[in-house]
Each structure stands twice: as structure tokens, then as C-alpha cells.
């Protein structure tokens, strides 16, 4: 695994590649909020390859975490999970969406 600094360096390189118009596919394990918010779309699979979520993460907004750089809010993903069951709680703003799932 990578430490947080190395993960940021790798993800910045991945974002530059994606910004050039190329499709990028990544697998990630236990991402920090900062790293998770760098993804535009998410394909979440469960055991057996069943799709749990496939879609946009949510609108980007400026963030203190990234010194004002835009991050994805995961709003669309959270809204989808909440629409599946009324028992799903809202995402607390300071919590990591990757842990919320």
C-alpha cells in the first residue's frame, strides 16, 4: 500500500491522464476522503461481481482539504443509497464517503 503522500502523487498523475481525454480505470482499497473525492465516477461491485453502484460521484466544489481545489462531493452516490432504503442515514459532512458505503 501507499502512504497518503504517495497516494496523492499517484492520483494527481491519474487525474492528468484522465484530463487528457483517456479513460482511466483504478481499483482502490480504503481511500482517504481526499483520494476518494478525486474520482469522477464510481463502479462499486460486491462479491460475485454484482454491481452495487455505477455512476457519477456528484458535483464538484471547492474544499479546504485540497486548498480550494475542486473535489467531488459524492452527493449523487449518497442520494442513490438513500433512495434504496429509508433506513440509510444521511452522510455527515465531515465523514469520508468511502467509509459511508
Secondary structure, 3 states (H helix, E strand, C coil): CCCHHHHHHHHHHHHHHHHCCCCCCCCCCCCCHHHHCCCCEEEEEECCCEEEEEEECCCEEECCCCCCCEEECCHHHHHHHHHHCCCCCCCCCCCCHHHHC
